[in-house]
Amino acid sequence: MNASPQGERERERVIACERAHHLQTYGRQPLVLVRGEGARVWDLDGRVYIDALAGIAVSVLGHAHPALVAALREQAGRLLHVSNLYYTPVQSALLEALSAQSGYDRAFLCNSGTEAVEGAIKLARRHASVHGRGPTILGLEGSFHGRSLAALALGDAKYQKGFGPLPDGFVRLPREDLAALERALDPAPAALILEPIQGEGGIRPLSGDYLRGAAARCRERGVLLICDEIQCGMGRTGRFHAASAHGVRGDVVALAKGLGGGVPIGAFLMDDAVAEVLGPGDHGSTFGGGPLASAAALATLQTLERDDLIARAGELGARALARL
C-alpha cells in the first residue's frame, strides 16, 4: 500500500513536531504508528507491520490485550493515584502475585528498570555496611543497566563519554572470567550485578558454568548477587527468571519492561534476610506501585499464568532456534 497524500502530510507534521520540540536523543525510524493489536501495529495509512521489537521487550501480552485493557479501564475509573503513605488493594494483590510467581518474599515497586537497578544498588550497599563489607559494586563488560550515572558507571564505555566524573565504587570485570571475579572478591565488595543474557551489546547469554561459578563464589564470601532480569526476565526465555535455567537464584532481582505489559513499572525483589537492612525512610517513590501501574502488572502476571504463556514462550523459542 502506498502512502496517501493525507497520511504523508500527517507523518511529516508529526516528525517535524518531534524534531522541533523533543530532545534529540533517539534515532527514530520515519514511521508513525497509531494502533496495535496482538503482535501487529498499524501506521497512519493502515499499513500493517509485525512488531518484532515489542517495545524493547515490554509488550509481553502483545498490543491491546483484552485483559490488560479491561484492568486499566476499571482502575482508571476507580483510583489513579495515592501516595505510598497509604495502602491500596490492587498494590497488595500485585505484591502477592509477584511473590508467588517470582519465589521471592518481598518487592519494592518503582517506575522503571533504571530505578530498579538504583534501588538494588542502595540495598546492596546498606547490606554491605551492616555486614562489614566494602561498598564496591562489580559489573561485567558489555552490560547495560540503565542510564543513571551509577548505571552508566557499570555499563559499556560508549555510553559514558561526556558524562564524567562518574560515581566511584563501580568496577567492570571481563565477562566469563571467573579468575578475574575471584580476584575482585578479595576484599569482599557489596555485590556483583549481571544480566543473565546481555541485551544491549547483542543478545549474549552468560554461560551456565559462569553463572553457577559466580553465584557460588559470591555466596561463599557473603557478597550479594544481583540479577538484572529487566530485559531477559518476565518469562521471555520460557522461565520467569532467565538465570533459573542454570539453577542460579540471585539474592536481588531487578525487573521492569514486561512487568506492566506496556505500562511503566519496575521492581526489585529480595528475600526477608536481605530486605531487613532497609527500614522506613531509607528508600521511596512517589509513583512506584501506584494503582494504575499495579493493575496493569497484576493483569499481566495473571494472564501469563492463566494462559501458560511462559511455557509457550519456551516452546516457540526452541522451535525458532531450531529453524534458524
DRENNUMAR-355262 format. One record per residue (C-alpha): residue number from 1; residue in three letters; x, y, z. Coordinates in steps of 0.05 Angstrom, whole numbers. Layout:
BEGIN
<atom num="NUM" residu="ALA" east="X" north="Y" up="Z"/>
...
END
This chain:
BEGIN
<atom num="1" residu="MET" east="0" north="0" up="0"/>
<atom num="2" residu="ASN" east="27" north="68" up="-20"/>
<atom num="3" residu="ALA" east="23" north="127" up="28"/>
<atom num="4" residu="SER" east="-37" north="172" up="16"/>
<atom num="5" residu="PRO" east="-24" north="248" up="8"/>
<atom num="6" residu="GLN" east="-62" north="259" up="73"/>
<atom num="7" residu="GLY" east="-23" north="205" up="110"/>
<atom num="8" residu="GLU" east="43" north="232" up="84"/>
<atom num="9" residu="ARG" east="26" north="303" up="106"/>
<atom num="10" residu="GLU" east="8" north="278" up="176"/>
<atom num="11" residu="ARG" east="71" north="236" up="180"/>
<atom num="12" residu="GLU" east="114" north="297" up="162"/>
<atom num="13" residu="ARG" east="77" north="340" up="212"/>
<atom num="14" residu="VAL" east="87" north="291" up="269"/>
<atom num="15" residu="ILE" east="161" north="282" up="254"/>
<atom num="16" residu="ALA" east="173" north="357" up="246"/>
<atom num="17" residu="CYS" east="139" north="370" up="313"/>
<atom num="18" residu="GLU" east="184" north="319" up="348"/>
<atom num="19" residu="ARG" east="246" north="347" up="316"/>
<atom num="20" residu="ALA" east="227" north="418" up="336"/>
<atom num="21" residu="HIS" east="207" north="404" up="409"/>
<atom num="22" residu="HIS" east="235" north="338" up="434"/>
<atom num="23" residu="LEU" east="307" north="329" up="459"/>
<atom num="24" residu="GLN" east="341" north="294" up="401"/>
<atom num="25" residu="THR" east="366" north="232" up="437"/>
<atom num="26" residu="TYR" east="331" north="178" up="396"/>
<atom num="27" residu="GLY" east="350" north="151" up="328"/>
<atom num="28" residu="ARG" east="277" north="143" up="308"/>
<atom num="29" residu="GLN" east="253" north="107" up="245"/>
<atom num="30" residu="PRO" east="208" north="151" up="200"/>
<atom num="31" residu="LEU" east="147" north="111" up="219"/>
<atom num="32" residu="VAL" east="85" north="139" up="255"/>
<atom num="33" residu="LEU" east="46" north="84" up="290"/>
<atom num="34" residu="VAL" east="-26" north="94" up="311"/>
<atom num="35" residu="ARG" east="-55" north="27" up="332"/>
<atom num="36" residu="GLY" east="-34" north="-42" up="355"/>
<atom num="37" residu="GLU" east="-67" north="-110" up="364"/>
<atom num="38" residu="GLY" east="-31" north="-173" up="385"/>
<atom num="39" residu="ALA" east="36" north="-176" up="350"/>
<atom num="40" residu="ARG" east="16" north="-125" up="297"/>
<atom num="41" residu="VAL" east="18" north="-49" up="292"/>
<atom num="42" residu="TRP" east="-12" north="-1" up="241"/>
<atom num="43" residu="ASP" east="13" north="65" up="213"/>
<atom num="44" residu="LEU" east="-25" north="127" up="190"/>
<atom num="45" residu="ASP" east="-44" north="95" up="124"/>
<atom num="46" residu="GLY" east="-67" north="29" up="152"/>
<atom num="47" residu="ARG" east="-4" north="-9" up="133"/>
<atom num="48" residu="VAL" east="7" north="-67" up="180"/>
<atom num="49" residu="TYR" east="74" north="-89" up="209"/>
<atom num="50" residu="ILE" east="95" north="-147" up="253"/>
<atom num="51" residu="ASP" east="123" north="-117" up="317"/>
<atom num="52" residu="ALA" east="184" north="-159" up="330"/>
<atom num="53" residu="LEU" east="213" north="-107" up="378"/>
<atom num="54" residu="ALA" east="153" north="-109" up="426"/>
<atom num="55" residu="GLY" east="170" north="-40" up="452"/>
<atom num="56" residu="ILE" east="240" north="-65" up="471"/>
<atom num="57" residu="ALA" east="217" north="-127" up="509"/>
<atom num="58" residu="VAL" east="157" north="-92" up="540"/>
<atom num="59" residu="SER" east="93" north="-116" up="507"/>
<atom num="60" residu="VAL" east="95" north="-187" up="533"/>
<atom num="61" residu="LEU" east="20" north="-196" up="522"/>
<atom num="62" residu="GLY" east="21" north="-161" up="454"/>
<atom num="63" residu="HIS" east="-17" north="-97" up="439"/>
<atom num="64" residu="ALA" east="-86" north="-82" up="466"/>
<atom num="65" residu="HIS" east="-94" north="-148" up="503"/>
<atom num="66" residu="PRO" east="-166" north="-151" up="528"/>
<atom num="67" residu="ALA" east="-147" north="-169" up="600"/>
<atom num="68" residu="LEU" east="-97" north="-111" up="605"/>
<atom num="69" residu="VAL" east="-145" north="-61" up="572"/>
<atom num="70" residu="ALA" east="-202" north="-81" up="619"/>
<atom num="71" residu="ALA" east="-158" north="-76" up="681"/>
<atom num="72" residu="LEU" east="-134" north="-6" up="662"/>
<atom num="73" residu="ARG" east="-204" north="19" up="646"/>
<atom num="74" residu="GLU" east="-232" north="-7" up="711"/>
<atom num="75" residu="GLN" east="-175" north="20" up="754"/>
<atom num="76" residu="ALA" east="-174" north="88" up="718"/>
<atom num="77" residu="GLY" east="-247" north="98" up="735"/>
<atom num="78" residu="ARG" east="-236" north="79" up="808"/>
<atom num="79" residu="LEU" east="-169" north="107" up="833"/>
<atom num="80" residu="LEU" east="-110" north="133" up="793"/>
<atom num="81" residu="HIS" east="-61" north="155" up="847"/>
<atom num="82" residu="VAL" east="-49" north="158" up="921"/>
<atom num="83" residu="SER" east="18" north="162" up="955"/>
<atom num="84" residu="ASN" east="53" north="103" up="987"/>
<atom num="85" residu="LEU" east="34" north="131" up="1055"/>
<atom num="86" residu="TYR" east="-30" north="91" up="1046"/>
<atom num="87" residu="TYR" east="-49" north="20" up="1026"/>
<atom num="88" residu="THR" east="-87" north="0" up="963"/>
<atom num="89" residu="PRO" east="-119" north="-68" up="950"/>
<atom num="90" residu="VAL" east="-91" north="-71" up="879"/>
<atom num="91" residu="GLN" east="-19" north="-60" up="902"/>
<atom num="92" residu="SER" east="-26" north="-113" up="955"/>
<atom num="93" residu="ALA" east="-54" north="-162" up="904"/>
<atom num="94" residu="LEU" east="4" north="-147" up="857"/>
<atom num="95" residu="LEU" east="55" north="-159" up="912"/>
<atom num="96" residu="GLU" east="23" north="-225" up="930"/>
<atom num="97" residu="ALA" east="22" north="-247" up="856"/>
<atom num="98" residu="LEU" east="93" north="-224" up="844"/>
<atom num="99" residu="SER" east="118" north="-263" up="905"/>
<atom num="100" residu="ALA" east="82" north="-325" up="882"/>
<atom num="101" residu="GLN" east="109" north="-321" up="811"/>
<atom num="102" residu="SER" east="180" north="-300" up="828"/>
<atom num="103" residu="GLY" east="192" north="-340" up="891"/>
<atom num="104" residu="TYR" east="218" north="-280" up="930"/>
<atom num="105" residu="ASP" east="190" north="-256" up="996"/>
<atom num="106" residu="ARG" east="189" north="-181" up="981"/>
<atom num="107" residu="ALA" east="190" north="-129" up="926"/>
<atom num="108" residu="PHE" east="199" north="-54" up="922"/>
<atom num="109" residu="LEU" east="157" north="-25" up="867"/>
<atom num="110" residu="CYS" east="184" north="33" up="825"/>
<atom num="111" residu="ASN" east="174" north="62" up="755"/>
<atom num="112" residu="SER" east="230" north="36" up="710"/>
<atom num="113" residu="GLY" east="288" north="-11" up="702"/>
<atom num="114" residu="THR" east="338" north="42" up="718"/>
<atom num="115" residu="GLU" east="302" north="56" up="784"/>
<atom num="116" residu="ALA" east="302" north="-19" up="799"/>
<atom num="117" residu="VAL" east="377" north="-22" up="789"/>
<atom num="118" residu="GLU" east="388" north="40" up="832"/>
<atom num="119" residu="GLY" east="346" north="10" up="887"/>
<atom num="120" residu="ALA" east="384" north="-55" up="883"/>
<atom num="121" residu="ILE" east="450" north="-18" up="889"/>
<atom num="122" residu="LYS" east="426" north="20" up="950"/>
<atom num="123" residu="LEU" east="401" north="-44" up="982"/>
<atom num="124" residu="ALA" east="468" north="-79" up="968"/>
<atom num="125" residu="ARG" east="509" north="-22" up="997"/>
<atom num="126" residu="ARG" east="467" north="-18" up="1060"/>
<atom num="127" residu="HIS" east="472" north="-94" up="1067"/>
<atom num="128" residu="ALA" east="548" north="-90" up="1059"/>
<atom num="129" residu="SER" east="552" north="-34" up="1111"/>
<atom num="130" residu="VAL" east="513" north="-75" up="1161"/>
<atom num="131" residu="HIS" east="554" north="-138" up="1148"/>
<atom num="132" residu="GLY" east="623" north="-106" up="1146"/>
<atom num="133" residu="ARG" east="638" north="-110" up="1072"/>
<atom num="134" residu="GLY" east="662" north="-55" up="1025"/>
<atom num="135" residu="PRO" east="615" north="-12" up="982"/>
<atom num="136" residu="THR" east="642" north="-33" up="913"/>
<atom num="137" residu="ILE" east="593" north="-58" up="862"/>
<atom num="138" residu="LEU" east="622" north="-105" up="810"/>
<atom num="139" residu="GLY" east="594" north="-110" up="740"/>
<atom num="140" residu="LEU" east="612" north="-143" up="674"/>
<atom num="141" residu="GLU" east="639" north="-114" up="609"/>
<atom num="142" residu="GLY" east="586" north="-109" up="555"/>
<atom num="143" residu="SER" east="530" north="-98" up="605"/>
<atom num="144" residu="PHE" east="475" north="-46" up="604"/>
<atom num="145" residu="HIS" east="438" north="-30" up="669"/>
<atom num="146" residu="GLY" east="405" north="37" up="652"/>
<atom num="147" residu="ARG" east="423" north="110" up="641"/>
<atom num="148" residu="SER" east="431" north="139" up="711"/>
<atom num="149" residu="LEU" east="502" north="158" up="730"/>
<atom num="150" residu="ALA" east="510" north="97" up="774"/>
<atom num="151" residu="ALA" east="484" north="51" up="719"/>
<atom num="152" residu="LEU" east="529" north="85" up="668"/>
<atom num="153" residu="ALA" east="589" north="71" up="713"/>
<atom num="154" residu="LEU" east="572" north="-3" up="708"/>
<atom num="155" residu="GLY" east="556" north="-3" up="634"/>
<atom num="156" residu="ASP" east="594" north="-2" up="569"/>
<atom num="157" residu="ALA" east="644" north="55" up="559"/>
<atom num="158" residu="LYS" east="609" north="80" up="496"/>
<atom num="159" residu="TYR" east="552" north="106" up="539"/>
<atom num="160" residu="GLN" east="598" north="143" up="588"/>
<atom num="161" residu="LYS" east="631" north="194" up="542"/>
<atom num="162" residu="GLY" east="620" north="265" up="565"/>
<atom num="163" residu="PHE" east="582" north="247" up="629"/>
<atom num="164" residu="GLY" east="641" north="244" up="677"/>
<atom num="165" residu="PRO" east="661" north="244" up="731"/>
<atom num="166" residu="LEU" east="622" north="181" up="744"/>
<atom num="167" residu="PRO" east="609" north="157" up="815"/>
<atom num="168" residu="ASP" east="664" north="118" up="849"/>
<atom num="169" residu="GLY" east="657" north="47" up="874"/>
<atom num="170" residu="PHE" east="639" north="12" up="809"/>
<atom num="171" residu="VAL" east="685" north="-38" up="775"/>
<atom num="172" residu="ARG" east="673" north="-75" up="710"/>
<atom num="173" residu="LEU" east="703" north="-144" up="700"/>
<atom num="174" residu="PRO" east="713" north="-186" up="638"/>
<atom num="175" residu="ARG" east="653" north="-230" up="623"/>
<atom num="176" residu="GLU" east="661" north="-305" up="631"/>
<atom num="177" residu="ASP" east="725" north="-296" up="671"/>
<atom num="178" residu="LEU" east="718" north="-330" up="739"/>
<atom num="179" residu="ALA" east="791" north="-318" up="756"/>
<atom num="180" residu="ALA" east="781" north="-242" up="749"/>
<atom num="181" residu="LEU" east="719" north="-247" up="793"/>
<atom num="182" residu="GLU" east="757" north="-287" up="845"/>
<atom num="183" residu="ARG" east="809" north="-231" up="850"/>
<atom num="184" residu="ALA" east="757" north="-177" up="853"/>
<atom num="185" residu="LEU" east="722" north="-212" up="912"/>
<atom num="186" residu="ASP" east="781" north="-200" up="958"/>
<atom num="187" residu="PRO" east="767" north="-157" up="997"/>
<atom num="188" residu="ALA" east="693" north="-172" up="994"/>
<atom num="189" residu="PRO" east="653" north="-120" up="956"/>
<atom num="190" residu="ALA" east="579" north="-104" up="965"/>
<atom num="191" residu="ALA" east="552" north="-141" up="904"/>
<atom num="192" residu="LEU" east="561" north="-168" up="834"/>
<atom num="193" residu="ILE" east="508" north="-147" up="785"/>
<atom num="194" residu="LEU" east="499" north="-183" up="718"/>
<atom num="195" residu="GLU" east="449" north="-195" up="663"/>
<atom num="196" residu="PRO" east="440" north="-270" up="653"/>
<atom num="197" residu="ILE" east="430" north="-252" up="579"/>
<atom num="198" residu="GLN" east="466" north="-187" up="560"/>
<atom num="199" residu="GLY" east="419" north="-147" up="516"/>
<atom num="200" residu="GLU" east="447" north="-80" up="493"/>
<atom num="201" residu="GLY" east="512" north="-104" up="461"/>
<atom num="202" residu="GLY" east="479" north="-162" up="425"/>
<atom num="203" residu="ILE" east="439" north="-220" up="454"/>
<atom num="204" residu="ARG" east="495" north="-254" up="491"/>
<atom num="205" residu="PRO" east="476" north="-306" up="544"/>
<atom num="206" residu="LEU" east="525" north="-317" up="600"/>
<atom num="207" residu="SER" east="544" north="-390" up="604"/>
<atom num="208" residu="GLY" east="515" north="-435" up="657"/>
<atom num="209" residu="ASP" east="585" north="-450" up="682"/>
<atom num="210" residu="TYR" east="600" north="-377" up="693"/>
<atom num="211" residu="LEU" east="533" north="-361" up="726"/>
<atom num="212" residu="ARG" east="538" north="-420" up="773"/>
<atom num="213" residu="GLY" east="611" north="-406" up="788"/>
<atom num="214" residu="ALA" east="597" north="-332" up="802"/>
<atom num="215" residu="ALA" east="538" north="-348" up="846"/>
<atom num="216" residu="ALA" east="578" north="-398" up="887"/>
<atom num="217" residu="ARG" east="637" north="-351" up="897"/>
<atom num="218" residu="CYS" east="591" north="-294" up="918"/>
<atom num="219" residu="ARG" east="555" north="-339" up="966"/>
<atom num="220" residu="GLU" east="620" north="-363" up="998"/>
<atom num="221" residu="ARG" east="640" north="-291" up="1013"/>
<atom num="222" residu="GLY" east="572" north="-264" up="1033"/>
<atom num="223" residu="VAL" east="570" north="-219" up="972"/>
<atom num="224" residu="LEU" east="502" north="-205" up="942"/>
<atom num="225" residu="LEU" east="488" north="-228" up="871"/>
<atom num="226" residu="ILE" east="442" north="-180" up="835"/>
<atom num="227" residu="CYS" east="409" north="-209" up="772"/>
<atom num="228" residu="ASP" east="387" north="-155" up="724"/>
<atom num="229" residu="GLU" east="328" north="-190" up="691"/>
<atom num="230" residu="ILE" east="297" north="-126" up="665"/>
<atom num="231" residu="GLN" east="302" north="-147" up="592"/>
<atom num="232" residu="CYS" east="311" north="-222" up="596"/>
<atom num="233" residu="GLY" east="261" north="-237" up="652"/>
<atom num="234" residu="MET" east="186" north="-240" up="656"/>
<atom num="235" residu="GLY" east="182" north="-308" up="622"/>
<atom num="236" residu="ARG" east="213" north="-289" up="556"/>
<atom num="237" residu="THR" east="262" north="-348" up="559"/>
<atom num="238" residu="GLY" east="210" north="-399" up="580"/>
<atom num="239" residu="ARG" east="223" north="-387" up="653"/>
<atom num="240" residu="PHE" east="202" north="-329" up="697"/>
<atom num="241" residu="HIS" east="275" north="-315" up="713"/>
<atom num="242" residu="ALA" east="327" north="-328" up="658"/>
<atom num="243" residu="ALA" east="381" north="-346" up="710"/>
<atom num="244" residu="SER" east="339" north="-403" up="737"/>
<atom num="245" residu="ALA" east="352" north="-443" up="673"/>
<atom num="246" residu="HIS" east="422" north="-454" up="701"/>
<atom num="247" residu="GLY" east="400" north="-466" up="773"/>
<atom num="248" residu="VAL" east="420" north="-396" up="795"/>
<atom num="249" residu="ARG" east="379" north="-353" up="842"/>
<atom num="250" residu="GLY" east="401" north="-282" up="853"/>
<atom num="251" residu="ASP" east="398" north="-250" up="922"/>
<atom num="252" residu="VAL" east="366" north="-190" up="889"/>
<atom num="253" residu="VAL" east="329" north="-188" up="822"/>
<atom num="254" residu="ALA" east="313" north="-125" up="781"/>
<atom num="255" residu="LEU" east="250" north="-127" up="738"/>
<atom num="256" residu="ALA" east="215" north="-76" up="693"/>
<atom num="257" residu="LYS" east="199" north="-73" up="618"/>
<atom num="258" residu="GLY" east="149" north="-131" up="610"/>
<atom num="259" residu="LEU" east="124" north="-127" up="682"/>
<atom num="260" residu="GLY" east="68" north="-78" up="665"/>
<atom num="261" residu="GLY" east="54" north="-104" up="595"/>
<atom num="262" residu="GLY" east="65" north="-34" up="567"/>
<atom num="263" residu="VAL" east="51" north="9" up="628"/>
<atom num="264" residu="PRO" east="114" north="36" up="664"/>
<atom num="265" residu="ILE" east="131" north="-3" up="727"/>
<atom num="266" residu="GLY" east="194" north="-34" up="756"/>
<atom num="267" residu="ALA" east="212" north="-74" up="817"/>
<atom num="268" residu="PHE" east="270" north="-103" up="854"/>
<atom num="269" residu="LEU" east="259" north="-168" up="891"/>
<atom num="270" residu="MET" east="293" north="-199" up="951"/>
<atom num="271" residu="ASP" east="282" north="-246" up="1010"/>
<atom num="272" residu="ASP" east="269" north="-225" up="1082"/>
<atom num="273" residu="ALA" east="341" north="-236" up="1103"/>
<atom num="274" residu="VAL" east="366" north="-184" up="1053"/>
<atom num="275" residu="ALA" east="307" north="-137" up="1059"/>
<atom num="276" residu="GLU" east="314" north="-127" up="1134"/>
<atom num="277" residu="VAL" east="371" north="-77" up="1126"/>
<atom num="278" residu="LEU" east="324" north="-24" up="1097"/>
<atom num="279" residu="GLY" east="271" north="10" up="1140"/>
<atom num="280" residu="PRO" east="223" north="69" up="1137"/>
<atom num="281" residu="GLY" east="253" north="129" up="1101"/>
<atom num="282" residu="ASP" east="312" north="90" up="1071"/>
<atom num="283" residu="HIS" east="280" north="86" up="1002"/>
<atom num="284" residu="GLY" east="217" north="111" up="969"/>
<atom num="285" residu="SER" east="180" north="130" up="906"/>
<atom num="286" residu="THR" east="122" north="178" up="893"/>
<atom num="287" residu="PHE" east="92" north="139" up="835"/>
<atom num="288" residu="GLY" east="122" north="70" up="847"/>
<atom num="289" residu="GLY" east="69" north="16" up="850"/>
<atom num="290" residu="GLY" east="12" north="66" up="840"/>
<atom num="291" residu="PRO" east="-58" north="38" up="829"/>
<atom num="292" residu="LEU" east="-58" north="43" up="753"/>
<atom num="293" residu="ALA" east="11" north="11" up="743"/>
<atom num="294" residu="SER" east="-4" north="-42" up="795"/>
<atom num="295" residu="ALA" east="-69" north="-60" up="759"/>
<atom num="296" residu="ALA" east="-30" north="-68" up="694"/>
<atom num="297" residu="ALA" east="24" north="-111" up="726"/>
<atom num="298" residu="LEU" east="-27" north="-154" up="762"/>
<atom num="299" residu="ALA" east="-66" north="-166" up="698"/>
<atom num="300" residu="THR" east="-1" north="-183" up="662"/>
<atom num="301" residu="LEU" east="21" north="-234" up="714"/>
<atom num="302" residu="GLN" east="-48" north="-265" up="718"/>
<atom num="303" residu="THR" east="-51" north="-272" up="642"/>
<atom num="304" residu="LEU" east="18" north="-302" up="637"/>
<atom num="305" residu="GLU" east="-2" north="-355" up="688"/>
<atom num="306" residu="ARG" east="-73" north="-367" up="665"/>
<atom num="307" residu="ASP" east="-54" north="-377" up="592"/>
<atom num="308" residu="ASP" east="12" north="-413" up="607"/>
<atom num="309" residu="LEU" east="48" north="-362" up="564"/>
<atom num="310" residu="ILE" east="116" north="-372" up="596"/>
<atom num="311" residu="ALA" east="118" north="-445" up="576"/>
<atom num="312" residu="ARG" east="93" north="-425" up="508"/>
<atom num="313" residu="ALA" east="150" north="-375" up="500"/>
<atom num="314" residu="GLY" east="199" north="-431" up="515"/>
<atom num="315" residu="GLU" east="167" north="-477" up="464"/>
<atom num="316" residu="LEU" east="164" north="-424" up="409"/>
<atom num="317" residu="GLY" east="235" north="-402" up="425"/>
<atom num="318" residu="ALA" east="261" north="-473" up="417"/>
<atom num="319" residu="ARG" east="225" north="-480" up="351"/>
<atom num="320" residu="ALA" east="252" north="-414" up="325"/>
<atom num="321" residu="LEU" east="324" north="-431" up="346"/>
<atom num="322" residu="ALA" east="319" north="-499" up="313"/>
<atom num="323" residu="ARG" east="295" north="-469" up="247"/>
<atom num="324" residu="LEU" east="346" north="-412" up="249"/>
END
